[in-house]
Amino acid sequence: LPAMVTAYRDLVDAELGRVRAQVRTSISLTDGEKSQLANRLQAAVGKQVILEETMDPNLLGGFVAHVGSLILDGSLDGQLARLRERLVRG
């Protein structure tokens, strides 16, 4: 039954031009931060974005957003990994 509910919700979202973004953050976002992030994601995907926020204490800071197959990594962990990769490549 939960799979049917999710499938129906996805159909309704698609019909209304919406997508859902699963957002992981280290701390809870304020309403202003949620609005700003939703606007940025909307600009990236061209559809209205509904944020589904989860807290991940393993993140050092920032956020990781999954919108369909798109992953936007604005986390401190991701930035450190990219910096490490650049340093290794020289």
N, C-alpha and C positions, 0 to 999 in steps of 0.2 A: 504493500500500500504506500509506503513512503516514496518509493520510486515513481509511482503513478502521480503522486502529488507534485513531486519535483518536475516530472515531465510536463504536467499540465501548467505549472507555474512558468516553465520555460517557454511553452507555446504562447501563453498570455503575454509574457515579456516581449517575445519576438513580434507579436502582433502590434504591440504598443510601442515598438522601437526602443525597448529597454534592454540592458544587459546587467548582469550582477557581477560585482567585483568582490572576490574574497581577499580581504586585506589583513595581513598580519602586522601587528605593531608591538613594540616592547612595552608601551604604556598606552592607556586609553586616550584616544584623540578627543580634543574639544570639538564642540559643534562647528566652530569656525574652521578648524583644521579639516574636519570631515567634508565640509562644504567646498573648501579650496581643493582638496584631493579629488572629490567627485567632479569638479569642474575641469581639472587637468586631465583626468581619465576620459571624461566626455570629449574633450578636444582631441585626444589621441585615437579614440575609437569611433567618434562621430555618432554616438547614440547616448541617450540618457543612461546614467550609471546609478545603480543602487548599491551602496556599500554594505558589505557584510563583514564586520570587523571581528577579529579574534586577537586575543592577547597571546604573545609568544615571549615568555621571559628569557628565552635563549638569544633573542635579538639584542644586539648592543644598543641599537637606536635606529630610527627611521622606520621604513615600512617595506613590505613586499606585497604587490598586488597582482592577482591573477584575474584576467578578464578573458574568458574563453581560453584560447591558446596563447594569448599574449601575457608575458610576465614582465612587470616593471619592478626592478629592484632598486629602491631608494634607501636601502638599509646601510648602516655603517659596516656591517659584515660584508656586504657586497662591494662596497667601495674599497675596503681593505683588500679583498680578494683581487679586485681589478688592479689595484696598485701593486700588489705582490706579483701579479702576472706581468705587468709592465717592467718591473725591476728585473725579473728573471730573463725576459726577452732582451733587456738592455736597451 
